[in-house]
Each structure stands twice: as C-alpha cells, then as structure tokens.
C-alpha cells in the first residue's frame, strides 16, 4: 500500500507536490531508470539498495533529475520509507545541506520520521495548499521558514534555515 498527500497549488519556493510512505516491496522499488524530479527518501526500517549501495534505517538517499537510478528493498529485511518529491530546481541547493556522500547521494539522519508516516497514513490522498506542503517539509526536517523581502516579480521569497545537524550528518561510502 502507498500512502500519499498531494499539493493542490504551487508554492513560490521548493514547490513540493508529494509526500509519500510505503513498506510495500512493489512500491518501494524503481529502475533502472531516470526520474525527472528531485526526490528525498528516508528509510525508517529494514534495508535495501540504492545504485548498488546498501542502505538501511537511519539513512536516506537523494535523487536528482536526469540521473540513472536503481533502488529496491532487501529480500530478507525489506525497507519501509518516506519520500518527498519536488520539481523545483532550487531543491538542488537544499540537497547540498543533506551532506550526502558525493558519490552515492546517501546520507544519515538523526530524527524520528514515524510520526510523519502516521500522518501520511491518516491523511492518505488528501490535497493541501502548496504553502502547507512547504510547512510540512520545514516541520518534518526540523527547519524553520523565514520570510525575506519581495523579489522583483513581487512574489514573496522564503528561505530555509536550520541547524546543520537537524537534517543529516556527513558520511562517506568506501569505494
């Protein structure tokens, strides 16, 4: 089973349009193939493989548009994970703050995601405003949103600021 919430409107920054959660081995696999979105995956339980690298609970991986990817759950201990999807090119800047291994795009995180999985399950297929989706992302990642002056187009810009350790800590994968 797949549990998702969706955005019914866009937001001027990050434009997150989907949060999802699943432990179904058929839903939590992809590829090999190319995605056209920025996707953050957080493994809650179990383990699996991302581009040939083992990944388990307390870790996640980042997907960038246009890059060949392949991920799938372990057969004996299949993973359960959350995902966040955006098409906004500014997500590339956000990805830099995950301190993922530069070769594998795998990162470690040190906060609980179980409550958010329960929220997704309880609100399956619900639609929220784009600004609410941004708020979920900020709250979920331990971030705070801060208003900035209006840009030249008159849209209100926002920036994400958070303590470095709130999202992840640096890791490296041995060759």
N, C-alpha and C positions, 0 to 999 in steps of 0.2 A: 504494500500500500504506500502511496505517496501522499504526503500532506503538504499543501502549499497555501500561501496567501499571495495576492497579486495587487499591483498598483493600478488604480483606475484613472490616474492622472500622472503627468510628469512633474518632476521637481527640478529646480534650476541647478542643482548640483548632485552629482552621483547617479541620479535617475535610476534608483534600484527598483526593478519591476517584479522581482520574485524572491521569496524566501521559501525554502522547502526543507523537508525532513523525510527520511525513509530508512528502513532497515531491510527492505526487500532486495535480495541479491539481483533481481532483474532490473530494478530501478536504479541501483547504485553502481552501475557499470556503464562505460562508454568507450567506443572506439575499437580499433584505432580510427581516428578521425580528427577533424578540425572544428572548433567551436567559433562562433562569431561574437561571443560575449566575454566579459570579464566575470569569472566565477570564483568564489571563495568556498572551499569545502572544509568543514570541521568534523573530524572523526570523534564520535562520542564513545563508542565501544567497539571492540573487535579490531580487525586489521584487514588490510588489503594491499594493493599495489598501484602505484601511480608511475607511469612510464618506466616500469621495471623495478622501481624502488619500493621496499616495504614501508608501509605507513600504518600507524596504529593510534589508539586512543590518546588524546592529548596532543595530536599533531593535525595538521591540515595541509592543503595544497592549493596553489593558485593556478588558474587557467587564464591565459591571455589570448585574445582573438588571433586567429590565423596561424596558430602553432599546432602541430600534430600532437595529439594526446591519446592516452590509453589508460583507463583505470578500471579496476574490478576488485570485488571482495575476495578475501581468502576463503577457500573451501571449507576448512575446519573451524574457523572462527570469523565468520563474515562480519564486516563492519556495519555500523549504523552511523549515518552522518547527516549534518545540516549543510545547506548551500545557500548562497546569496548571489543573485545574478543582476548585472548592470550592463548596459551598452554604452555608458558614458566614458569617453576617453580619459577623463580625469581619474578614473579608477586606477590607471597606471601609476599615478602619483601616490594614491592610497596604498597600493601594493608595495611600494618601497618601504613603508612603515611596518610591514609584517616581518622584516628581517629574515626572509626565507633564504635557504641555501640557493646560491646564484645558479647552480647547475640543475638542480632538481625542482625548484619552486616549492619545496616542502618547508613548513615552519612548525614551531612548537607554540602551544598556547597554555595559559595557566589560569583559566577561569571556567566556571561551570556553564554548560550550554543545555543542561537537562531541562531547566525551566522554560527556555525558549522552544525546545522541542515540544513540550506540553502545550505551550501557547499555540504553536502551529497545528497541532493535532486538534485542539479545541476550536480553532477558527478555520478549519480546512475550507479552501475555495472562497474565502472571504476576500472582498476588494476594499482597499484602503486608499486614501489620498496619497500622492507622491510624497508630500511633506511628512505624513505619518510613517511611510516606509523609511525615510531618512531618519526619523526619530527612533524607529525600531533598531536600525543599524547602529546609530550612536549609542543607544542604551545597551544594546547587545554587546558591543565591542568595548564597553566601558568608556565611551567617548562622550564629549560634550560638544554641542553645536554653538558656535559663536557668530553673531551677525556682524557683517562687515558693511562698509559704505556701499551704496548702489553703484553698479558698474555703468559704463557708457550707454548700454542698451536700456538702462532703467530697471533691470531685474535685480532683485536682492541676491547678493552673493553670500555664501556661507563657507566657513572653513571648519575642518575637523581638527580638534586638538585633543590630545590625550597623553597620559603618561606613557613613556616608551614601553614599559612592561605590561601595560594593560592588554595589548593585543597579542604580543608574542615576544620571544627572546631569540637571539641569533642562534642558528645551528649550522652545522656543515655535514655533508654526506661524504664519506670516504670514497675515493674512486674505486 
